[in-house]
């Protein structure tokens, strides 16, 4: 059995994100991507367009002093959805983030068109960034 092609799209995105390679990340993010980050914290909102989504990602790294680290557990895909199961760690202002989360993606024609972050403890996630 071969992996679904959307798994490869996610893996390219994950490698580019981990390396901070925005040029490579732009290759797999549609220019009109919509990124949904839930909650009430300073990183919450709907970010429309690749520039807005990338600004959110850069802000995570800036606010954590570069300590934000996602670790992939698994990725599952079909033609409609791709779901990545991850764990993130980060430090900021004496606080620690150590939490599981999932990202649900819509991928079309080899590019991410929409994404939703889903944190295992949204309240603790919001508190970490506040």
N, C-alpha and C positions, 0 to 999 in steps of 0.2 A: 504494500500500500504506500502510495506517495503522499507527501504533505500537500495540503491545499496551497495554491499559489499566494493566498493572502497571508499565510504564515511567513513566507519569505519577505513580503512587503513589511510586515511588522518587525522582523529580525533586522532588516536594513535600517528601519527607523530607530530601533533600540540601540543598534551599534553607533549610529550617527549621534543620537542623543547623549549616550554615555561618553562619546569622544568630544562632545561640544562642537561637532561639525555641522554648522547650520546650512552650509551649501549642500551637503549630502542629505540632510534632513529635508531640505526644500524639494529635493527630487521625489520624495515619497509623500509629501503633503500637498494636497490640492491648493491652489492659490485662494480658493474661496472656502477653505476648511472652516468648520465651526467646532470650537472646543468648549465643552461644558465642565466647569469646575464647581461642584456644589458647595453649599455651606454658607456661613455668615462671616468668614474671615476675610482678610485683605486680599486673598487670591481667588475668592469666589466670583463667579460670573460666567457669562457666555462670551466667548472671545471669537469674533467673526473675522475671518481672513488669516492668512498665514502669518503676516507680520504681528497681528495681535496675539495669536497663539504662541509664537516664538518669544514675544515680549513676556508673556506669562512664564514660560519655561526659564528664561533668563532671570526673571525676578526670583524664582525659587532658588536658583543657585546664588544669586546676590544676597538674598535675605538669610541664607544658611551659611554664608561665607564659603561657598563651594563644597559644603559637606553633604549636600543632598545626593543620595545614592540609591537608585532603584535596582532591585535584583529580581530577575525573572524566575518564576517557578514553572510556568507552563503557558502555552498559547494554543488556542483552539480556534478553528475557522471553518466557515462554510461560505456560500456565495452571498449571504445576507449580512453576517456578523463575524467579527473577529474579536475574541476575548482573551486578554492577557491577564494572568494572575501573577501579581508581583508583591514584593516586600520593599519598603523604603525605610532608610535611616537618614537622619540629619541631626544637626545640633545648631542651636541659636539661642543667644541670651540666657545661657544656663539651662535651657530646656532640651529634651531629647525626643526625637520622633523615631519610633520603632514599630511599624505598623504594616499590616497586610492591606492590599487594595487590588482593585481590578480596573481595567480600562476596557470599555466596549467601543469598538470601532465600526464605522461603515467604510468600506474600501471599494472604490470603483475604478476600473481601468488602471489598476496598479498604484493608486494614490489614495491616501487617507482623506476622506471627505468630512468626517465627523467623529468626534471622540467624547466619551463621558468617563470621568474619574469617579470611582465609587470606593470610598474609604470605609474600613471596618468599624471605625469609631469617629464619625464626623465631628462630634463635639471636641474630642481630644485633638483632632487634626486642626480644627479652627483655632483652638487655644494655642497650639504650638506656633502658628504663624502670627497670632495676635500680639 
